[in-house]
């Protein structure tokens, strides 16, 4: 069952559950796109504007009309959409925040993993900050959650597995529940603790700012 958090005649924003595909896969269905086509048969066009990893939960925007899809897609391509993710890290980082600029490319020998490659990787930029810290703190000195340290992630690019690689490899601290990039002995838990909790974009018809927020369930 889809959790719809915003809808009008032009677009739809849903809160995707962890474990659900954004679009149909080669061997799995029940994706967000499949459910939208079944429940909104009058919707036209490609629908899906952007994607979330299957293991990641959170907000997805879909265009119900061709003009809405085209307009929204252009906003993502020109990086005009504001996005924020909440994640739980295995342990507190030494700093209270920072910027990671680490180019990514497919790891063909360990598919579907991605890897950092300074020679041929595509640019990938993530801003991160501890979510629960005192303003005067220069670093996260203790876990802010019973499962780990909560951080906010602001991707300026949208590479596959970008946030997961940037945390696990770039920061050296994997996201709780990351079965691809977690280190031996880390806590897997029931799911990947990564959630797309905020989207802000321009409405494709009214040009008004649309802000949608759904807090993480962890």
mmCIF file of the C-alpha atoms, coordinates in Angstrom:
data_MODEL
# 
_entry.id   MODEL 
# 
loop_
_atom_site.group_PDB 
_atom_site.id 
_atom_site.type_symbol 
_atom_site.label_atom_id 
_atom_site.label_alt_id 
_atom_site.label_comp_id 
_atom_site.label_asym_id 
_atom_site.label_entity_id 
_atom_site.label_seq_id 
_atom_site.pdbx_PDB_ins_code 
_atom_site.Cartn_x 
_atom_site.Cartn_y 
_atom_site.Cartn_z 
_atom_site.occupancy 
_atom_site.B_iso_or_equiv 
_atom_site.pdbx_formal_charge 
_atom_site.auth_seq_id 
_atom_site.auth_comp_id 
_atom_site.auth_asym_id 
_atom_site.auth_atom_id 
_atom_site.pdbx_PDB_model_num 
ATOM 1   C CA . UNK A 1 1   ? 0.000  0.000   0.000   1.00 0.00 ? 1   UNK A CA 1 
ATOM 2   C CA . UNK A 1 2   ? 1.401  3.375   -1.019  1.00 0.00 ? 2   UNK A CA 1 
ATOM 3   C CA . UNK A 1 3   ? 1.696  6.102   1.602   1.00 0.00 ? 3   UNK A CA 1 
ATOM 4   C CA . UNK A 1 4   ? 0.689  9.290   -0.260  1.00 0.00 ? 4   UNK A CA 1 
ATOM 5   C CA . UNK A 1 5   ? 1.852  12.481  1.429   1.00 0.00 ? 5   UNK A CA 1 
ATOM 6   C CA . UNK A 1 6   ? 1.005  15.029  -1.297  1.00 0.00 ? 6   UNK A CA 1 
ATOM 7   C CA . UNK A 1 7   ? -1.202 14.928  -4.388  1.00 0.00 ? 7   UNK A CA 1 
ATOM 8   C CA . UNK A 1 8   ? -2.846 17.219  -6.888  1.00 0.00 ? 8   UNK A CA 1 
ATOM 9   C CA . UNK A 1 9   ? -3.788 17.002  -10.573 1.00 0.00 ? 9   UNK A CA 1 
ATOM 10  C CA . UNK A 1 10  ? -0.167 17.287  -11.720 1.00 0.00 ? 10  UNK A CA 1 
ATOM 11  C CA . UNK A 1 11  ? 1.979  15.307  -9.340  1.00 0.00 ? 11  UNK A CA 1 
ATOM 12  C CA . UNK A 1 12  ? 2.175  12.823  -6.527  1.00 0.00 ? 12  UNK A CA 1 
ATOM 13  C CA . UNK A 1 13  ? 4.619  12.466  -3.625  1.00 0.00 ? 13  UNK A CA 1 
ATOM 14  C CA . UNK A 1 14  ? 4.791  9.118   -1.825  1.00 0.00 ? 14  UNK A CA 1 
ATOM 15  C CA . UNK A 1 15  ? 6.721  7.844   1.169   1.00 0.00 ? 15  UNK A CA 1 
ATOM 16  C CA . UNK A 1 16  ? 8.415  4.706   -0.158  1.00 0.00 ? 16  UNK A CA 1 
ATOM 17  C CA . UNK A 1 17  ? 8.994  1.887   2.297   1.00 0.00 ? 17  UNK A CA 1 
ATOM 18  C CA . UNK A 1 18  ? 12.376 0.226   2.672   1.00 0.00 ? 18  UNK A CA 1 
ATOM 19  C CA . UNK A 1 19  ? 12.532 -2.949  0.582   1.00 0.00 ? 19  UNK A CA 1 
ATOM 20  C CA . UNK A 1 20  ? 10.302 -1.602  -2.206  1.00 0.00 ? 20  UNK A CA 1 
ATOM 21  C CA . UNK A 1 21  ? 11.699 -0.852  -5.664  1.00 0.00 ? 21  UNK A CA 1 
ATOM 22  C CA . UNK A 1 22  ? 11.182 2.579   -7.207  1.00 0.00 ? 22  UNK A CA 1 
ATOM 23  C CA . UNK A 1 23  ? 10.530 0.997   -10.613 1.00 0.00 ? 23  UNK A CA 1 
ATOM 24  C CA . UNK A 1 24  ? 10.019 -2.604  -11.801 1.00 0.00 ? 24  UNK A CA 1 
ATOM 25  C CA . UNK A 1 25  ? 13.114 -4.811  -11.635 1.00 0.00 ? 25  UNK A CA 1 
ATOM 26  C CA . UNK A 1 26  ? 14.182 -7.753  -13.757 1.00 0.00 ? 26  UNK A CA 1 
ATOM 27  C CA . UNK A 1 27  ? 13.042 -10.320 -11.198 1.00 0.00 ? 27  UNK A CA 1 
ATOM 28  C CA . UNK A 1 28  ? 10.886 -8.309  -8.773  1.00 0.00 ? 28  UNK A CA 1 
ATOM 29  C CA . UNK A 1 29  ? 7.770  -6.200  -9.113  1.00 0.00 ? 29  UNK A CA 1 
ATOM 30  C CA . UNK A 1 30  ? 5.420  -4.452  -6.711  1.00 0.00 ? 30  UNK A CA 1 
ATOM 31  C CA . UNK A 1 31  ? 7.378  -1.260  -7.311  1.00 0.00 ? 31  UNK A CA 1 
ATOM 32  C CA . UNK A 1 32  ? 6.158  2.278   -6.678  1.00 0.00 ? 32  UNK A CA 1 
ATOM 33  C CA . UNK A 1 33  ? 5.631  2.823   -10.422 1.00 0.00 ? 33  UNK A CA 1 
ATOM 34  C CA . UNK A 1 34  ? 3.619  -0.392  -10.734 1.00 0.00 ? 34  UNK A CA 1 
ATOM 35  C CA . UNK A 1 35  ? 1.370  0.592   -7.839  1.00 0.00 ? 35  UNK A CA 1 
ATOM 36  C CA . UNK A 1 36  ? 0.863  4.130   -9.160  1.00 0.00 ? 36  UNK A CA 1 
ATOM 37  C CA . UNK A 1 37  ? -0.120 2.870   -12.607 1.00 0.00 ? 37  UNK A CA 1 
ATOM 38  C CA . UNK A 1 38  ? -2.614 0.461   -11.014 1.00 0.00 ? 38  UNK A CA 1 
ATOM 39  C CA . UNK A 1 39  ? -4.184 3.086   -8.739  1.00 0.00 ? 39  UNK A CA 1 
ATOM 40  C CA . UNK A 1 40  ? -3.972 6.119   -11.052 1.00 0.00 ? 40  UNK A CA 1 
ATOM 41  C CA . UNK A 1 41  ? -4.785 4.668   -14.509 1.00 0.00 ? 41  UNK A CA 1 
ATOM 42  C CA . UNK A 1 42  ? -5.322 8.162   -15.946 1.00 0.00 ? 42  UNK A CA 1 
ATOM 43  C CA . UNK A 1 43  ? -1.763 9.242   -15.139 1.00 0.00 ? 43  UNK A CA 1 
ATOM 44  C CA . UNK A 1 44  ? 0.284  9.787   -18.296 1.00 0.00 ? 44  UNK A CA 1 
ATOM 45  C CA . UNK A 1 45  ? 3.953  9.755   -19.116 1.00 0.00 ? 45  UNK A CA 1 
ATOM 46  C CA . UNK A 1 46  ? 6.959  8.059   -17.484 1.00 0.00 ? 46  UNK A CA 1 
ATOM 47  C CA . UNK A 1 47  ? 5.749  9.003   -13.957 1.00 0.00 ? 47  UNK A CA 1 
ATOM 48  C CA . UNK A 1 48  ? 9.021  8.461   -12.089 1.00 0.00 ? 48  UNK A CA 1 
ATOM 49  C CA . UNK A 1 49  ? 11.167 11.596  -11.826 1.00 0.00 ? 49  UNK A CA 1 
ATOM 50  C CA . UNK A 1 50  ? 13.968 10.251  -9.595  1.00 0.00 ? 50  UNK A CA 1 
ATOM 51  C CA . UNK A 1 51  ? 14.800 7.053   -7.712  1.00 0.00 ? 51  UNK A CA 1 
ATOM 52  C CA . UNK A 1 52  ? 15.654 5.738   -4.284  1.00 0.00 ? 52  UNK A CA 1 
ATOM 53  C CA . UNK A 1 53  ? 17.614 2.559   -3.612  1.00 0.00 ? 53  UNK A CA 1 
ATOM 54  C CA . UNK A 1 54  ? 15.397 -0.392  -2.755  1.00 0.00 ? 54  UNK A CA 1 
ATOM 55  C CA . UNK A 1 55  ? 16.783 -0.442  0.809   1.00 0.00 ? 55  UNK A CA 1 
ATOM 56  C CA . UNK A 1 56  ? 16.270 3.310   1.312   1.00 0.00 ? 56  UNK A CA 1 
ATOM 57  C CA . UNK A 1 57  ? 12.921 4.646   2.495   1.00 0.00 ? 57  UNK A CA 1 
ATOM 58  C CA . UNK A 1 58  ? 11.497 8.093   1.954   1.00 0.00 ? 58  UNK A CA 1 
ATOM 59  C CA . UNK A 1 59  ? 10.025 10.642  -0.387  1.00 0.00 ? 59  UNK A CA 1 
ATOM 60  C CA . UNK A 1 60  ? 9.569  10.094  -4.102  1.00 0.00 ? 60  UNK A CA 1 
ATOM 61  C CA . UNK A 1 61  ? 7.892  12.595  -6.435  1.00 0.00 ? 61  UNK A CA 1 
ATOM 62  C CA . UNK A 1 62  ? 6.092  11.389  -9.577  1.00 0.00 ? 62  UNK A CA 1 
ATOM 63  C CA . UNK A 1 63  ? 4.641  13.410  -12.448 1.00 0.00 ? 63  UNK A CA 1 
ATOM 64  C CA . UNK A 1 64  ? 1.035  12.504  -13.255 1.00 0.00 ? 64  UNK A CA 1 
ATOM 65  C CA . UNK A 1 65  ? 1.148  14.508  -16.498 1.00 0.00 ? 65  UNK A CA 1 
ATOM 66  C CA . UNK A 1 66  ? 3.830  14.755  -19.169 1.00 0.00 ? 66  UNK A CA 1 
ATOM 67  C CA . UNK A 1 67  ? 4.382  18.480  -18.551 1.00 0.00 ? 67  UNK A CA 1 
ATOM 68  C CA . UNK A 1 68  ? 4.767  17.927  -14.815 1.00 0.00 ? 68  UNK A CA 1 
ATOM 69  C CA . UNK A 1 69  ? 7.199  15.070  -15.334 1.00 0.00 ? 69  UNK A CA 1 
ATOM 70  C CA . UNK A 1 70  ? 9.312  17.102  -17.767 1.00 0.00 ? 70  UNK A CA 1 
ATOM 71  C CA . UNK A 1 71  ? 9.380  20.179  -15.512 1.00 0.00 ? 71  UNK A CA 1 
ATOM 72  C CA . UNK A 1 72  ? 10.258 18.200  -12.376 1.00 0.00 ? 72  UNK A CA 1 
ATOM 73  C CA . UNK A 1 73  ? 12.925 16.198  -14.180 1.00 0.00 ? 73  UNK A CA 1 
ATOM 74  C CA . UNK A 1 74  ? 14.586 19.405  -15.334 1.00 0.00 ? 74  UNK A CA 1 
ATOM 75  C CA . UNK A 1 75  ? 14.661 20.658  -11.750 1.00 0.00 ? 75  UNK A CA 1 
ATOM 76  C CA . UNK A 1 76  ? 16.489 17.519  -10.664 1.00 0.00 ? 76  UNK A CA 1 
ATOM 77  C CA . UNK A 1 77  ? 18.881 17.700  -13.623 1.00 0.00 ? 77  UNK A CA 1 
ATOM 78  C CA . UNK A 1 78  ? 19.762 21.320  -12.786 1.00 0.00 ? 78  UNK A CA 1 
ATOM 79  C CA . UNK A 1 79  ? 20.036 20.510  -9.057  1.00 0.00 ? 79  UNK A CA 1 
ATOM 80  C CA . UNK A 1 80  ? 17.271 22.908  -8.095  1.00 0.00 ? 80  UNK A CA 1 
ATOM 81  C CA . UNK A 1 81  ? 15.525 20.416  -5.819  1.00 0.00 ? 81  UNK A CA 1 
ATOM 82  C CA . UNK A 1 82  ? 16.479 20.528  -2.136  1.00 0.00 ? 82  UNK A CA 1 
ATOM 83  C CA . UNK A 1 83  ? 16.875 17.078  -0.612  1.00 0.00 ? 83  UNK A CA 1 
ATOM 84  C CA . UNK A 1 84  ? 17.681 15.900  2.881   1.00 0.00 ? 84  UNK A CA 1 
ATOM 85  C CA . UNK A 1 85  ? 18.230 12.407  4.238   1.00 0.00 ? 85  UNK A CA 1 
ATOM 86  C CA . UNK A 1 86  ? 18.395 11.127  7.798   1.00 0.00 ? 86  UNK A CA 1 
ATOM 87  C CA . UNK A 1 87  ? 20.812 8.291   8.537   1.00 0.00 ? 87  UNK A CA 1 
ATOM 88  C CA . UNK A 1 88  ? 22.062 6.411   11.570  1.00 0.00 ? 88  UNK A CA 1 
ATOM 89  C CA . UNK A 1 89  ? 25.813 5.808   11.580  1.00 0.00 ? 89  UNK A CA 1 
ATOM 90  C CA . UNK A 1 90  ? 27.507 2.968   13.407  1.00 0.00 ? 90  UNK A CA 1 
ATOM 91  C CA . UNK A 1 91  ? 29.376 5.383   15.687  1.00 0.00 ? 91  UNK A CA 1 
ATOM 92  C CA . UNK A 1 92  ? 29.810 9.147   16.169  1.00 0.00 ? 92  UNK A CA 1 
ATOM 93  C CA . UNK A 1 93  ? 32.057 10.952  13.658  1.00 0.00 ? 93  UNK A CA 1 
ATOM 94  C CA . UNK A 1 94  ? 35.032 12.898  14.980  1.00 0.00 ? 94  UNK A CA 1 
ATOM 95  C CA . UNK A 1 95  ? 33.709 16.135  13.445  1.00 0.00 ? 95  UNK A CA 1 
ATOM 96  C CA . UNK A 1 96  ? 30.275 17.754  13.695  1.00 0.00 ? 96  UNK A CA 1 
ATOM 97  C CA . UNK A 1 97  ? 29.902 17.997  9.918   1.00 0.00 ? 97  UNK A CA 1 
ATOM 98  C CA . UNK A 1 98  ? 31.670 18.448  6.628   1.00 0.00 ? 98  UNK A CA 1 
ATOM 99  C CA . UNK A 1 99  ? 31.671 18.066  2.850   1.00 0.00 ? 99  UNK A CA 1 
ATOM 100 C CA . UNK A 1 100 ? 32.642 14.900  0.990   1.00 0.00 ? 100 UNK A CA 1 
ATOM 101 C CA . UNK A 1 101 ? 33.751 15.215  -2.634  1.00 0.00 ? 101 UNK A CA 1 
ATOM 102 C CA . UNK A 1 102 ? 34.464 11.676  -3.765  1.00 0.00 ? 102 UNK A CA 1 
ATOM 103 C CA . UNK A 1 103 ? 33.917 10.609  -7.422  1.00 0.00 ? 103 UNK A CA 1 
ATOM 104 C CA . UNK A 1 104 ? 32.052 7.335   -7.934  1.00 0.00 ? 104 UNK A CA 1 
ATOM 105 C CA . UNK A 1 105 ? 31.962 4.607   -10.557 1.00 0.00 ? 105 UNK A CA 1 
ATOM 106 C CA . UNK A 1 106 ? 30.451 1.127   -10.833 1.00 0.00 ? 106 UNK A CA 1 
ATOM 107 C CA . UNK A 1 107 ? 32.510 -1.615  -9.245  1.00 0.00 ? 107 UNK A CA 1 
ATOM 108 C CA . UNK A 1 108 ? 32.149 -4.149  -12.059 1.00 0.00 ? 108 UNK A CA 1 
ATOM 109 C CA . UNK A 1 109 ? 33.885 -6.894  -10.082 1.00 0.00 ? 109 UNK A CA 1 
ATOM 110 C CA . UNK A 1 110 ? 31.543 -6.470  -7.101  1.00 0.00 ? 110 UNK A CA 1 
ATOM 111 C CA . UNK A 1 111 ? 28.226 -5.473  -8.667  1.00 0.00 ? 111 UNK A CA 1 
ATOM 112 C CA . UNK A 1 112 ? 25.947 -3.781  -7.647  1.00 0.00 ? 112 UNK A CA 1 
ATOM 113 C CA . UNK A 1 113 ? 28.485 -1.953  -5.502  1.00 0.00 ? 113 UNK A CA 1 
ATOM 114 C CA . UNK A 1 114 ? 30.003 1.412   -6.405  1.00 0.00 ? 114 UNK A CA 1 
ATOM 115 C CA . UNK A 1 115 ? 33.552 2.517   -5.658  1.00 0.00 ? 115 UNK A CA 1 
ATOM 116 C CA . UNK A 1 116 ? 35.557 5.726   -5.418  1.00 0.00 ? 116 UNK A CA 1 
ATOM 117 C CA . UNK A 1 117 ? 37.749 6.378   -8.453  1.00 0.00 ? 117 UNK A CA 1 
ATOM 118 C CA . UNK A 1 118 ? 39.667 9.645   -8.740  1.00 0.00 ? 118 UNK A CA 1 
ATOM 119 C CA . UNK A 1 119 ? 40.612 9.020   -12.382 1.00 0.00 ? 119 UNK A CA 1 
ATOM 120 C CA . UNK A 1 120 ? 37.353 8.123   -14.142 1.00 0.00 ? 120 UNK A CA 1 
ATOM 121 C CA . UNK A 1 121 ? 34.691 8.436   -11.420 1.00 0.00 ? 121 UNK A CA 1 
ATOM 122 C CA . UNK A 1 122 ? 31.771 10.848  -11.807 1.00 0.00 ? 122 UNK A CA 1 
ATOM 123 C CA . UNK A 1 123 ? 31.705 13.829  -9.423  1.00 0.00 ? 123 UNK A CA 1 
ATOM 124 C CA . UNK A 1 124 ? 29.735 13.188  -6.227  1.00 0.00 ? 124 UNK A CA 1 
ATOM 125 C CA . UNK A 1 125 ? 29.262 15.726  -3.418  1.00 0.00 ? 125 UNK A CA 1 
ATOM 126 C CA . UNK A 1 126 ? 27.586 15.232  -0.040  1.00 0.00 ? 126 UNK A CA 1 
ATOM 127 C CA . UNK A 1 127 ? 27.213 17.712  2.820   1.00 0.00 ? 127 UNK A CA 1 
ATOM 128 C CA . UNK A 1 128 ? 26.691 16.060  6.207   1.00 0.00 ? 128 UNK A CA 1 
ATOM 129 C CA . UNK A 1 129 ? 26.026 17.282  9.726   1.00 0.00 ? 129 UNK A CA 1 
ATOM 130 C CA . UNK A 1 130 ? 25.251 15.692  13.083  1.00 0.00 ? 130 UNK A CA 1 
ATOM 131 C CA . UNK A 1 131 ? 21.515 15.964  13.708  1.00 0.00 ? 131 UNK A CA 1 
ATOM 132 C CA . UNK A 1 132 ? 21.550 16.122  17.519  1.00 0.00 ? 132 UNK A CA 1 
ATOM 133 C CA . UNK A 1 133 ? 24.409 18.258  18.711  1.00 0.00 ? 133 UNK A CA 1 
ATOM 134 C CA . UNK A 1 134 ? 24.877 21.402  20.763  1.00 0.00 ? 134 UNK A CA 1 
ATOM 135 C CA . UNK A 1 135 ? 25.679 24.367  18.549  1.00 0.00 ? 135 UNK A CA 1 
ATOM 136 C CA . UNK A 1 136 ? 29.005 24.961  20.345  1.00 0.00 ? 136 UNK A CA 1 
ATOM 137 C CA . UNK A 1 137 ? 30.211 21.360  19.881  1.00 0.00 ? 137 UNK A CA 1 
ATOM 138 C CA . UNK A 1 138 ? 33.037 20.918  17.395  1.00 0.00 ? 138 UNK A CA 1 
ATOM 139 C CA . UNK A 1 139 ? 32.398 17.198  17.060  1.00 0.00 ? 139 UNK A CA 1 
ATOM 140 C CA . UNK A 1 140 ? 29.866 14.495  17.863  1.00 0.00 ? 140 UNK A CA 1 
ATOM 141 C CA . UNK A 1 141 ? 31.099 13.157  21.173  1.00 0.00 ? 141 UNK A CA 1 
ATOM 142 C CA . UNK A 1 142 ? 28.438 10.524  21.815  1.00 0.00 ? 142 UNK A CA 1 
ATOM 143 C CA . UNK A 1 143 ? 25.747 8.520   20.072  1.00 0.00 ? 143 UNK A CA 1 
ATOM 144 C CA . UNK A 1 144 ? 22.542 10.492  19.592  1.00 0.00 ? 144 UNK A CA 1 
ATOM 145 C CA . UNK A 1 145 ? 20.298 7.454   19.155  1.00 0.00 ? 145 UNK A CA 1 
ATOM 146 C CA . UNK A 1 146 ? 19.960 4.048   20.775  1.00 0.00 ? 146 UNK A CA 1 
ATOM 147 C CA . UNK A 1 147 ? 21.154 2.409   17.544  1.00 0.00 ? 147 UNK A CA 1 
ATOM 148 C CA . UNK A 1 148 ? 23.866 4.856   16.532  1.00 0.00 ? 148 UNK A CA 1 
ATOM 149 C CA . UNK A 1 149 ? 24.614 8.477   15.679  1.00 0.00 ? 149 UNK A CA 1 
ATOM 150 C CA . UNK A 1 150 ? 21.964 10.370  13.731  1.00 0.00 ? 150 UNK A CA 1 
ATOM 151 C CA . UNK A 1 151 ? 23.173 12.591  10.876  1.00 0.00 ? 151 UNK A CA 1 
ATOM 152 C CA . UNK A 1 152 ? 21.567 14.693  8.167   1.00 0.00 ? 152 UNK A CA 1 
ATOM 153 C CA . UNK A 1 153 ? 22.845 14.208  4.619   1.00 0.00 ? 153 UNK A CA 1 
ATOM 154 C CA . UNK A 1 154 ? 22.438 16.741  1.803   1.00 0.00 ? 154 UNK A CA 1 
ATOM 155 C CA . UNK A 1 155 ? 23.453 15.266  -1.584  1.00 0.00 ? 155 UNK A CA 1 
ATOM 156 C CA . UNK A 1 156 ? 24.365 17.826  -4.249  1.00 0.00 ? 156 UNK A CA 1 
ATOM 157 C CA . UNK A 1 157 ? 24.616 15.038  -6.818  1.00 0.00 ? 157 UNK A CA 1 
ATOM 158 C CA . UNK A 1 158 ? 22.535 11.895  -7.210  1.00 0.00 ? 158 UNK A CA 1 
ATOM 159 C CA . UNK A 1 159 ? 24.951 9.048   -7.918  1.00 0.00 ? 159 UNK A CA 1 
ATOM 160 C CA . UNK A 1 160 ? 23.949 5.453   -7.238  1.00 0.00 ? 160 UNK A CA 1 
ATOM 161 C CA . UNK A 1 161 ? 24.672 4.522   -3.587  1.00 0.00 ? 161 UNK A CA 1 
ATOM 162 C CA . UNK A 1 162 ? 26.330 7.919   -3.132  1.00 0.00 ? 162 UNK A CA 1 
ATOM 163 C CA . UNK A 1 163 ? 25.379 8.439   0.506   1.00 0.00 ? 163 UNK A CA 1 
ATOM 164 C CA . UNK A 1 164 ? 26.180 4.866   1.470   1.00 0.00 ? 164 UNK A CA 1 
ATOM 165 C CA . UNK A 1 165 ? 29.663 4.960   -0.085  1.00 0.00 ? 165 UNK A CA 1 
ATOM 166 C CA . UNK A 1 166 ? 30.437 8.449   1.185   1.00 0.00 ? 166 UNK A CA 1 
ATOM 167 C CA . UNK A 1 167 ? 29.608 7.417   4.748   1.00 0.00 ? 167 UNK A CA 1 
ATOM 168 C CA . UNK A 1 168 ? 31.206 3.962   4.726   1.00 0.00 ? 168 UNK A CA 1 
ATOM 169 C CA . UNK A 1 169 ? 34.329 4.765   2.708   1.00 0.00 ? 169 UNK A CA 1 
ATOM 170 C CA . UNK A 1 170 ? 34.695 8.543   2.747   1.00 0.00 ? 170 UNK A CA 1 
ATOM 171 C CA . UNK A 1 171 ? 33.787 9.122   6.387   1.00 0.00 ? 171 UNK A CA 1 
ATOM 172 C CA . UNK A 1 172 ? 34.843 5.635   7.439   1.00 0.00 ? 172 UNK A CA 1 
ATOM 173 C CA . UNK A 1 173 ? 31.580 4.950   9.298   1.00 0.00 ? 173 UNK A CA 1 
ATOM 174 C CA . UNK A 1 174 ? 28.912 2.816   7.599   1.00 0.00 ? 174 UNK A CA 1 
ATOM 175 C CA . UNK A 1 175 ? 25.188 3.424   7.936   1.00 0.00 ? 175 UNK A CA 1 
ATOM 176 C CA . UNK A 1 176 ? 23.536 0.986   10.315  1.00 0.00 ? 176 UNK A CA 1 
ATOM 177 C CA . UNK A 1 177 ? 22.054 -1.954  8.395   1.00 0.00 ? 177 UNK A CA 1 
ATOM 178 C CA . UNK A 1 178 ? 24.158 -1.472  5.233   1.00 0.00 ? 178 UNK A CA 1 
ATOM 179 C CA . UNK A 1 179 ? 24.653 -4.980  3.870   1.00 0.00 ? 179 UNK A CA 1 
ATOM 180 C CA . UNK A 1 180 ? 26.720 -3.776  0.898   1.00 0.00 ? 180 UNK A CA 1 
ATOM 181 C CA . UNK A 1 181 ? 29.150 -1.335  2.478   1.00 0.00 ? 181 UNK A CA 1 
ATOM 182 C CA . UNK A 1 182 ? 29.058 -2.240  6.155   1.00 0.00 ? 182 UNK A CA 1 
ATOM 183 C CA . UNK A 1 183 ? 32.191 -3.631  7.747   1.00 0.00 ? 183 UNK A CA 1 
ATOM 184 C CA . UNK A 1 184 ? 32.468 -7.136  9.252   1.00 0.00 ? 184 UNK A CA 1 
ATOM 185 C CA . UNK A 1 185 ? 30.861 -7.217  12.678  1.00 0.00 ? 185 UNK A CA 1 
ATOM 186 C CA . UNK A 1 186 ? 28.661 -4.158  12.135  1.00 0.00 ? 186 UNK A CA 1 
ATOM 187 C CA . UNK A 1 187 ? 24.995 -4.218  13.108  1.00 0.00 ? 187 UNK A CA 1 
ATOM 188 C CA . UNK A 1 188 ? 22.752 -5.223  10.238  1.00 0.00 ? 188 UNK A CA 1 
ATOM 189 C CA . UNK A 1 189 ? 19.375 -4.866  11.916  1.00 0.00 ? 189 UNK A CA 1 
ATOM 190 C CA . UNK A 1 190 ? 16.076 -5.215  10.086  1.00 0.00 ? 190 UNK A CA 1 
ATOM 191 C CA . UNK A 1 191 ? 16.823 -2.596  7.403   1.00 0.00 ? 191 UNK A CA 1 
ATOM 192 C CA . UNK A 1 192 ? 19.151 0.092   6.101   1.00 0.00 ? 192 UNK A CA 1 
ATOM 193 C CA . UNK A 1 193 ? 18.787 3.108   8.382   1.00 0.00 ? 193 UNK A CA 1 
ATOM 194 C CA . UNK A 1 194 ? 18.631 5.695   5.588   1.00 0.00 ? 194 UNK A CA 1 
ATOM 195 C CA . UNK A 1 195 ? 15.517 7.783   4.901   1.00 0.00 ? 195 UNK A CA 1 
ATOM 196 C CA . UNK A 1 196 ? 14.810 10.609  2.442   1.00 0.00 ? 196 UNK A CA 1 
ATOM 197 C CA . UNK A 1 197 ? 12.882 12.877  4.792   1.00 0.00 ? 197 UNK A CA 1 
ATOM 198 C CA . UNK A 1 198 ? 12.602 16.224  2.967   1.00 0.00 ? 198 UNK A CA 1 
ATOM 199 C CA . UNK A 1 199 ? 11.966 17.449  -0.568  1.00 0.00 ? 199 UNK A CA 1 
ATOM 200 C CA . UNK A 1 200 ? 11.534 21.031  -1.737  1.00 0.00 ? 200 UNK A CA 1 
ATOM 201 C CA . UNK A 1 201 ? 10.785 21.853  -5.368  1.00 0.00 ? 201 UNK A CA 1 
ATOM 202 C CA . UNK A 1 202 ? 8.888  24.301  -7.587  1.00 0.00 ? 202 UNK A CA 1 
ATOM 203 C CA . UNK A 1 203 ? 5.390  23.272  -8.577  1.00 0.00 ? 203 UNK A CA 1 
ATOM 204 C CA . UNK A 1 204 ? 5.423  22.668  -12.357 1.00 0.00 ? 204 UNK A CA 1 
ATOM 205 C CA . UNK A 1 205 ? 2.224  24.678  -12.973 1.00 0.00 ? 205 UNK A CA 1 
ATOM 206 C CA . UNK A 1 206 ? 1.773  27.215  -10.167 1.00 0.00 ? 206 UNK A CA 1 
ATOM 207 C CA . UNK A 1 207 ? 5.529  27.858  -9.652  1.00 0.00 ? 207 UNK A CA 1 
ATOM 208 C CA . UNK A 1 208 ? 4.896  27.850  -5.896  1.00 0.00 ? 208 UNK A CA 1 
ATOM 209 C CA . UNK A 1 209 ? 7.441  26.238  -3.582  1.00 0.00 ? 209 UNK A CA 1 
ATOM 210 C CA . UNK A 1 210 ? 6.348  22.784  -2.438  1.00 0.00 ? 210 UNK A CA 1 
ATOM 211 C CA . UNK A 1 211 ? 7.924  21.450  0.749   1.00 0.00 ? 211 UNK A CA 1 
ATOM 212 C CA . UNK A 1 212 ? 7.210  17.867  1.804   1.00 0.00 ? 212 UNK A CA 1 
ATOM 213 C CA . UNK A 1 213 ? 8.630  16.307  4.965   1.00 0.00 ? 213 UNK A CA 1 
ATOM 214 C CA . UNK A 1 214 ? 8.199  12.881  6.564   1.00 0.00 ? 214 UNK A CA 1 
ATOM 215 C CA . UNK A 1 215 ? 10.332 12.040  9.590   1.00 0.00 ? 215 UNK A CA 1 
ATOM 216 C CA . UNK A 1 216 ? 12.275 8.791   9.670   1.00 0.00 ? 216 UNK A CA 1 
ATOM 217 C CA . UNK A 1 217 ? 10.628 5.976   11.589  1.00 0.00 ? 217 UNK A CA 1 
ATOM 218 C CA . UNK A 1 218 ? 13.915 5.001   13.268  1.00 0.00 ? 218 UNK A CA 1 
# 
